[in-house]
Amino acid sequence: MGRIKISLTMENIKIKFFFITCFFVTSIWSTCQVSNQYDKARNDSNCSFIKPVKAESIATCNSIQWNWHSCDNGIGHRYNFENDFPTSINIDKETSFLQEGLIGDEQYKLFVWAYNDSCISEVLILEQKTAQWTCGCKFIDKRDMQTYSTVAIGKQCWMAQNLNFKSELESSCYNDNDTLCNIYGRFYSFEAAMQSCPQGWKLPTLDETEQLMKFVADTPEELYDKLVGRDSSGFAMKLGGFCDPTSSEPYRFIGKQAGIWTSSAADKNSNHIVFFGNTLGCRVMKGDTNLNYYVRCIKE
């Protein structure tokens, strides 16, 4: 057999070491520069610099538009979510910042500095509480910080996405692909489904799902059109298939069918599910408790 000869000279090693060192130094250089600038300015007794002035901030249940006024001799601003200038983010002359993905009815802080060529101001600390959560706002599950859209349909408040919380009980992604979980949600056994909705939410009963269906449309075909197809309701159901964990081919029918659990028993071996299919429409059916379906939570 032939041999492949690999030649690694000291010159090769030096060149590789040089590039690795350069990459590491470059990655921390900007932080070091900011830190040195901050230390120099703070120790300069001649550096007298007025900090930015607070302006009215605007809050929704999921965002805060932070606002402030610049000082006369500043040329830019930096902000941070903690009182640490060296790791702050430069936004040049901007005097506002939109912070999104927040939890409703929570207190938040923003730390802002002004700077010029020689000085850095004292920190301006802005505080703002987000608006109280209402249906239609995004809901953030504090267990894993995943965000869910919500929708009011009739007198009910539903998540507008299937649950994607990784249960300690039985749950899985289609084809064990985490990317598909982010699109369709997770499959749950019935036992896991009963325990997986976040605090303040629950698995819907058969009666609650029938209320939803009666409010939206009269026929299975119209329901499918409004809950899945054109989605005029905002329910935004996606056809993520089914999971049979006892089968050699457990994941099937993606893009064609899906089902969501209810908490109501149909008989000894099955629970009611809401079935969505591009041929049968949307209707209530029996779901074998040996199978895994999706979870769509309703507000308690």
Secondary structure, DSSP 8 states (H G I E B T S, - for coil): ---------HHHHHHHHHHHHHHHHHHHHHHHHHHHHHHHHHT-TT------EE---EE-SSEEEEEEE--TT--EEEEESSS-GGG-EE-TT--EEEEES--TT-EEEEEEEEE-SS-B---EEEEEE-----TTS-EEETTTTEEE-EEEETTEEEESS------SSSEE-GGG-HHHHHHH--EE-HHHHHHHS-TTEE---HHHHHHHHHHH-SSHHHHHIIIIIS-TTS-------EE-TTSSS-EE-TTTEEEEEEEEEEETTEEEEEEEETTTEEEEEEEETTSBBB---EE-
